[in-house]
């Protein structure tokens, strides 16, 4: 994708990337099909209850993330752009507020590069979460790879 869906500056975004050994269509399915997404979304130990998953531009995704020790975290987002199989973008209506653009680039038949961009309105908001989310995004990618292995 040459033009970012959410223009920003480097100090207002957190970017995580990973190249994985799975075809882009399968990776997109893991992100777009709720029966798979609920199994891997979130850091280690978290589970999800999906209340609504309307996967279309303008559609809503409402869910609760259940923490491993305690805590239930309400989440609500709106899908703003879907370009199968290369892009899913949404904006959050629950705090913390930020936007997400996840891109999927086919590197080879069985290799996909994922770029996960979290875009904040200010550098201060970005810097507040940066110490936590970088490692948590890696855990999320690990869980994604586990789910993709089950999908083959």
C-alpha positions, 0 to 999 in steps of 0.5 A: 500500500503506497498511501497510508490509510491513516496519515500520521507521523512516526511519533504518533504511531506504533508499528509492528511487523512480522513475516510468516510462512503462510499464504496471504489468503489464509492470513486474511481469513484468520483476521476476517473470520470471527471463528478464527479471530476470537481464538488468537486476538489479544496477548497471551492468556486473554480470551474473547467474547464477540458480541457483534462482528459485521465485517464490512466497511462501516460495520462494527466489531464489539467484543469483550477481552477477558484478562488471564487474572481478572478484568473484562475489557469492552472493545468497540471498533468500526471497520473503515477500509477492507481490501481483501486480502491486503488491508483491514483498517478500523477505528476504536470507539473504546479507550484507549482511542486509536486507529489500526491499519493491518496490511498483508503483503504476499512475499511468496506463495506461502509467505506473508508480511504483516504490518500492524500500525496503531495510529494515535492522535498525539505523540503523548497518547502513543508514548503512553502505550508504547512500553506495553504494546510492542511486546503484546503485539508480538504475543498476538502475532505468536498466537496468530501463527498458532491459529494459522497452523490449525487452519491448514 
